[in-house]
Amino acid sequence: MFWLSIQRWRGVVLVGLAAVATVVLAATGQLVLYIHPRYVVFTVIMVVLAFVLVLVSALLSKPDDEDAPASRLSKVLSIGAVALAGLLAVAMVVLPAATLSSATADQRDINSTAIGASDTDLADAAAAPTAAFASFTVLDWASLLRQTTDLGFYRDKPVDVVGFITPDSNDPDNVFYVSRFFVTCCAVDAQPAGVPVYLPGWASQFEADDWVRVTGVFAANPSSGSPEPLAIDPDEVLPTEQPSEPYLF
C-alpha cells in the first residue's frame, strides 16, 4: 500500500519540485540566465498550471487503478528519480547560476552569421548623432562591423561597452574580444558577439572571462595575426562587475 501511495504521488512531487524551482528563480531574477525575459511569465504560468493538473489527476485517481506491484529495481529507480529531481531543484535555487563563458564563445564561433538576425541598421546608425553611439552595446557594434569596415564610418564615434574577455585565438597576446552572449529564446541558443580590442600585454592585467568596461574609438587593427581589420583603440579598460542581466536580448 505504501508503494502504491508513492506511485500515486510521484508525478506530483516531480512536477512540484520543478514548479517551485522555476518560481523561485523567476522571483529572484535568475530565470533570465536560462531563458529570454519575454518567456518568464509564460514559463511560470505553464509550470504552475502543470503542477495543478498533475495534482488534480492524482487526487482523482483511485488506488485500484494502479498497476500491479513493481519489482524491487523499479522501486529503487522510482525513489531515486524523485530524490535526484529534488536535489537538482535545490541545487538550481541554492547554487549561483553560472553564465556562459569565453570557452563557450570559442565553441559557438564568435560573431557568427547568427547575429544577422539582430542587425543594427547601418543607414540608421549613419544618421544617428555622435552622442548616440556611447549607448551602443557589444551586439550593436559587432553588427555594424559585419556590415562595414570602412574606418571613415567609425571615425570620432565614441565606444563605451561592457563585456567579458574572450582572447583572440589568432593573436591572444595582443587582441581580445569584449564579448556578450545574446539570447533569442534560451541559453541553449545563445550566440556570442564580440568587438576586438587591441591591447598588447592585456593578459598581465586581466584574465579570460573577466568583465571589463572598454572606452575608446575604432582604429585600424595593428595586429599582424588577427583577421579583424578594425579594433578598439582603448582609452581605458577597467574591471567591472558582471551586469545583473549579463545576456543581451
Disulfide bonds with the S-S distance in Angstrom:
none
